[in-house]
Amino acid sequence: MHFIIAYDVTSLSRLQRLHKALCEYALPIQKSVFLLMGSEAQFAKCRQKAEQIIDSSKDDLRFYALPERGIKIALGQAPLPDGIYLSEFPELSQSC
């Protein structure tokens, strides 16, 4: 399973806690966007942990399921440092 996780958090302390928690399960690809590649159980744990951190009346947290075979294009700066590649998504390692 692959998911894009995106968030908009209004509190700096919650923002930092959420970012740290998401780093346990997913790869940060932009400042508030993560790529989760894992099992249903890993997704469930990640979502549960994130839900415990955010304030649902003030913050916005979204999980988008990616199709098995979809178009994946990255433009601009590479989200990963030079020399680091994801075997499933080599195009994320390259900038255009």
N, C-alpha and C positions, 0 to 999 in steps of 0.2 A: 504494500500500500504506500502511496505517495500523497502527501498533503502539502499545500502551501498554508502557512500560518501567518496571519497579519494582525497587527494590533495598534490601537491608539489608546494610550493610557494617560490619564490626566495628572496623576501624582508621581513625582520623581521616585519616591521610595518604592511604590508598587511597580513602576516601570523597571527599575533595577532588579527587583525580585523576580518579576516575570521573565525578563531577559535571561537572568541566571538560570531559572528553572527550565526554560525552553532549551537552553544550551545543553541540558542533560539528555535531551531526546532528539533534537533537530539541529540542522546546520544553519547558522545565520547567513543569509544571502544579501540582505540589505539591513538598514538600521532597525526596522521593525517588521521584517519579513524573514521567515524561516522556511526551510525545506525539511520535512519529516519523511524519512524513508524507513519504514518498519512494519511490524505486525499490527494486527488489530489491538492486541493487548498493550503494545507500546503506545499506540495512538490513544487508547482509553486512559492510560496512566498520565500521559502528557496533558490531555484535555482536563482530567480531574484536577491535576496539580495547578494548571493555569486558572481554572474556575475558582479555586480556593484563594487565589491571589487577587484577582481583579475585583473591582467594585462594579457590578453589572448595571448600576444606575448611572455611572459616569464614564465607564471605559467601554471600548469596543474591541472584541476579540473574535476573529473569524478563522475558520478552517475550511479550506477548499480542497476537495479530492481531485487529484490529477488522473486523467485517463491513462491506462496502461501504455497505449501508443498515442502520444500526442505530439504536437509540434512544440519544441522547446528552443527558444531563441533568446540569447542574451546580447544586448547591445550596450556599449559603453564599457565602463571599468569591469574587470573580471571580479566576481564576488569571492574568489579564492586566490590566495597568494600564488605567485609564479611557482611552477613545479608541483602543485597540489592538484590532483585530478580525481573526480568521482567516476568510477568505472561505468556507472549507469547513465551519467549525464556529462560526458566530456565537453559538451558545448557550453556548460556553465563555467568552465575553466578558461574559456577564451573570450577575449573582448573583440569587438568589431571596430 
